[in-house]
Amino acid sequence: MEEQPNREELERLIRKMMESGQLDPEDLAKIAGFSADPSMLSDLFGQVSAMTGESGEPVNWKLALNQALELSKKTEKPANSALEAELETAFDMARLWLSEATEFTNPNPPKKLTRSMWAQEAMPLFRELSEPVANSMAAALNENLGNTLPPELSEMLAPAQNFIGNAGASIFAMQLGQAIGKLSSEVLLSGEIGIPLTLRPGIIAQNLGEFLEDLETPKSEVLIYLATRELAIASLYNQAGWLREQIITQVREFAAGLTVDLSGIEEIASRIDPTDPGSMEQIIEASAMVSPRSPEQEQALERIETVLALIEGWVDATSLEATKRLPNIQAVVEIFNRKRATSGASAKTFEALLGLEMRPRLRREATLMWQRVVADIGKNASDDLWSHPDQMPTALEIENPDSLISRIKNNGDDFEDELRKFLTD
């Protein structure tokens, strides 16, 4: 370790870098007070520069997409043409049977996706979901750094604060790109994460073909059930136009309360080896800096989990009702549930973005609730609950379907009373 520069020298070097807008590796070494090869420091700084967006945004989304595509293409193979033909038949059957279980429809033809196509289409949605979190993380980090700097250096180091915050948000996006690339080899359906990627239903043929290998259950029945699930969720979002924005808004509410605890920075910094560019990645051990969730954030997460459980529960109940003619439907559902339990795309997505651990029990209770509504009142009553956010079942109503059924019936009675009063006036 070299002798640290005196304060005047330190301020001179900082001013030089801030005025020029560039960080010279040799100057950086002098400020840090260590002896290292400038070329190594240049590589180190180059890594961070590559992570920062070029458009002034904190997150380099282009880099995130490139990472997702690179990873998804590594194991990509051409789709089986025979399987694609079977999928066409399965979707035709699914459309016919689904019309008996719900009034919701989606006229768009199904799209057969490759892994890289899925990653390409997934990025805009994942950006919408993650951008509030990434931006809030960058803003919170910048604010906290500003508060902890000595007043005489705070103004000079303002560009550096933004740089650190942007680098943090960008590494967040890079990790997201890696997650999307990994998910591209696991998901079967375009809407499997709980939110359709586009208005068209879609299926990843290569992944489906691998999923069907060694299954003893008739392949045609599995295809029909999966096509029905995908068409059901696509139809739900097509009908309930407010639903997607509702989830995005709830994610923003969660992100708005994000705070950063800088007490973990010293520990992170102590583990960074300036002679090892690869160790720079350690600075983004965000768990060491993100403060515990506030009560408001916990409530926001509960709202997100509830709406996702309602969506998956409705798709489960509706798909099962639509495919009840299949001789082996219970075995097919069990196969899908086992896959969801071990590699559920929805659970992985929201756990990675928000730290939300979705409870399978809540989804199962939501499924039973929707089945009760249809059995006691009819499918139209079930569909009508998606007409407006205020009509949606609450978490308490999921646990107690009787209270929901009572509410629906009372609302109907109130409407009839008002109509009768209007006609007699």
N, C-alpha and C positions, 0 to 999 in steps of 0.2 A: 504493500500500500504506500503510495507516495504521500508526501506532506500535503495537507489540505491547503488550498490557496487562501490568502487573507481576504478579509471582507471586501476591501476595495477591488481587489483582483476579481473576486466572485461577481460583484456588481458590474464590473466592466465587461466581463465575458457574457453575462446575461443580457446586458444592453446590446452588445454586439449581435447576439443571436436574434433578439427580438426585433431589432431595427432591420436586419437583413432578411428576416423571415426564414433563415436557414440554420440548421444545427450542424456545426462542423464536428466530426468525430473527435478530433484532437482537443477542441475546446470542451466538448462533452466530457472527455476523460479528465481534463483539468478540474472541471466543476465537481465531478463525482469524486475526484481525489484518488483514482486508482490508475495503475499502469496496465494498459491493455493495447493490443494491436488495433490501430485505428480502422483497419479494414474489417476486423471483427465487429467493431462498434457500428461501422457503416452497414454491415449486414443486419445487425440487430435493429438499427433504426429503420432500415429498409422494410423489415417485416411489419413494423408498426405503421409505416407510411402506406403500405399496400392495403392495410386494413381500413383506412380512412376513406370515406366516400369522396368522389371527385366533384359532386354537384353541390357541395355545401351541406349536405345532409349528414347526420352523425353516422349513419349506417351505409356501408358499401353493399347495396343489394345486388349489384351486378356480380360482385365477387361471390356472394352467397349463392346466387343461382348457378354460377359456373361450378362451384363445388358440388352442388346437388346433382347437376347434370353429369359431371365427371364420375361421381360415385355410382349413379344409376346406370351409366352406360357400361361400366366394367363387366357386369354380368348379364347384360341384355342380349336376348336371343330372338330370332324371328318367331312370330306366333304360329301355332299349329292351325293350318287352314281348315282342317276338319272340325276342330274345336270351335273356331269362329262361326262355322256354319251351324253347329249345334246351339251356339249362343243366340243366333238369330231366332231359331225356333223357340228357345227358352223364353226370350223376351216377348215374343208373340203370345205365348201361353200366359206369361205373367201379366201382360196388359189386360187380357181377357178376364182372368180370375180376379185381378185386383179391382176391377170395376164392380165386382160383387161385394167387396169389403169396404170400399170408400168411394165417395163422390170425387175425390181429388184425382186429377189426371196430369200427365205431362206428355204433350204430343211429340216431343223431340225424339228422334231416333237414337238408339244407344250408340255410343262411341267405343270402339275397341282400342285401348291404349297400350303403348309400350311403357316400360319403366321410365324412360327419359321423358316421354310425353306427359306422364302423370306428374313427374317432378316439375316440368315446365308449367303445367296448369296449376300445380299446388302452390307455387311460390307467391302469386298475388294474394291468395287467401292467407297464407302463413305470414305474409308481410302485414296484412291488415291486422291480424291477431297479435303479432309480436311488436309492431312498430310502437304502439303506446308504451309497452314495457321497456323497450330499448331506449326510446327517447327519454322516458322518465328516469331510467338508470343513469343516462349520461348527464341529464340536468341535475339530478341529486348529487352525483359525484362532483360535478363542477362547482356546485354551490358549497358543498362541504369543504372542498379544497380551498375555496376562496375564504371561507371563515377561519380556516386553520393556519393560513399563511401569515407571516409578520406583515403589519400594515405597510411598511416601507417597500416590501417586495411584491405585494399583492397585485398592484397595477402592472408591474413589469412582467409578471408571470401569468397574466390573464390568458395570453395565447396558449401557453403551455397547459393551463387548466383545461381549456377547450380540447386541446389535443388529446390529453389523457382521457377525458370523458368520451370523446368520439372514438378513440381506440377501444375503449371498453365496450361501447355499443356495437362497434363493428365486429369485434370478436364474438359477441353475442350472436350476431347475424351469421358469422361463419359457422358457429356451432349449430345454428338452425339449419344452414345449408347441408351440413353433414347429417343432421337428423332426417331431413327430407330425403336425401339420397338413400339412407338406410331404409326408411319407410317404403320407398319405391319398390323394394324387393319383397315387401311383406303384405302390403294392402291388396285386397282382391277387388274392391269396389271403389268407385270414385267418391262416393259419399260416406265411406267407412269411418272417417274421422268425426262424423256427426254433422258436418256441413258440406253440401255438394260443392265441388270445385267450380262447376259451370252449370248452366241451365240444362245441359244434356246429361242424361244418365251415362255412366261409363263403367267399363270393367277392364282390368289388366289381365289380358289373356295368358301371358307367360306365367304369371303368378298363380292364376287359376289352374292352369295345366299342372303345375308342380303340386298344388294343393290337392288335386284329384288323384294323384298317384297313390297307389296302394290302399285306396278307400274301398271297403267292401260294400258300402251303401251304393245303390245304383247311381251312376254318374248323372243321368238325365234328371233325376229328382233333385240332386244337389244344385245343378245348373238352374233349374226352374225356381228353386227357393232363393238362390242368390240374386237372380234376375228380378224376382219379386221384391226383395229387400231394396235393391238399388232403385227400382222404379218407384217404390213407395216413398222413400226419402226425397227423391227428386220431385215427386208429385206434391209432397207436403210443402216443400220450400217454394214450389211454383204457385201453390195456392195461398200460402201465408207469406206474402211478400215482405212483411215486417220482420220476419223471424231472424234472418241473417244479421240485419242491422242491430237487432236487440242483443244478440250475443256480442257483437263488436263493441257496442256501447257498454255492456257490463265489463268487458275486458278493460276498456278505458277507465272505468270507475275504479277498478282494482289498481291499475297502473298509476292513477293520479295520487295515490297514497304511498307510493314507493319512496322509501328513504334509505340512505346509505350511512353505515356506521364505519368511520375511518379507523376505528381501533384495530382493525385487522390488517391495515396496510403495512404496518411495520413488519408483521410476521411474514407477509407475502414478499416484501422487498428483501428481507433477509435471506430468502431462498433463491433469489435471482442471481445467477452467475453471469456477470457482464461479458465473460469470454465465451459464453455458450449462447448463441442466438436462439436456440431452441427453448431455452428456459424462459424466454419472454412470455410464453403462453401461460406461465403460472400466474401472471399478474391478474388474470381474469378468473381467479377462483372467487367468483362473485358471492358465494355463500359466506365468505369471510367478511364481506362488506355490506350485504343487504341486511337491514335491521329487521327484527321480528315484525310480523304482520300486525297491523292495527286492527281494532274491532271492526272498523268500517271495511277494511280489506277482507276480513273473514266473512263478513256479511255479503260482500260482492262475490266472493268465491262460492258461497252457499247458493246464491242466485244463479250463478253460472252452472253449477252442478245440477241444480233442480231442473233448469230448462233443458240441459243435455240429457238428463234422465227421462224427462217427458218425451223428448224426441225419440230416443232409442226405444223407450217403452212402447210408444205408439207404433213405431216401425215393427217391433217384435210382435205386438198383438195383431196388427193389421196383416202382416206377412203370414203369420200362422193361420189366421182365419182364411186368407185367400188361397193358401196351399193345403188346406185340410184334406183335400181329395188324395193327396199323394200317399201311397201305402206306407212309406217309411218316413213320414214327415217328422215324427218325434226323434228318430235316429239322426236325421239331417240337422234338426235344430240343435241337438246335443253336440254334433260335430262342430257346428259353427260356434256354439257357446264355448267349447273347449279352446278353439282357436282364439276367440276374443279374450278368454281368461289369461292366455299365455302371451299373446302378442297384439292386444287390442290397440288399434291405431288411434282411436279417440282418447283412450286413457293415456297413452304415451305422449300424444300431442299436448294435451293440457297440463300434464305433469311437467313436461319440459318447459313450457312457456310460463306457467303460473305457479308451479309447485302444487297443483291441485291433484289430490289423490281421490279419484272417483270411486264411490262405493258401489260394488256390484249389487248389493242388497237394495239400494235405492232404485236402481234400474229395474230389478225384478218386481219391486213393489209397484213401480209405475206401470209395468206391463199388466200386472193383475188389476190395477185401477182402471186402465183403458178397457180391459176385457169386461169388467163389471159394468162400466158405463154402457157399452154396446149391448150386453145381455139384458140390462134392466130398462134401458131407455131407447137404444137403437144406434145405428152407425151415424145417423144424421146429427144426433146429440154430440157424439164424439167429435165429428168433423167441425161442428159449430164452435167448439171451444177454442179452435185455432183462428177464429175470425178477428180477434183483437187481443193484445197482450193482457188487458184487464180481465179477460175471460179465462185465462189459463189457470189450471189447477195449481194450488199452492203446495209447499212441502208437507204441510199438515194434512191436506186433502189426499196426497199420495198415500200417506200412512193410514188415513181413515176415509176410504172411498164413499162410505155412507154419507159423510158430510158434503162431499162433492155432489152426489146424486140428489141430496136434499136441496142444495143450492140451485141445481139445474131445474128441478121441478118447481121450486118456488119462483124462479125467474119466469118460467113458463106461465105459472098462475098469475103472476103480476102483469105479464103482457096481455093475457086474456082479459083480466079485469080492466086494464086500461083501454083495450080495444072495445070492450062491451060498453064502458062508460062513454067513450068517444061516439059510438054509434047511437046511443040513446039520448045524448045531449041535443 
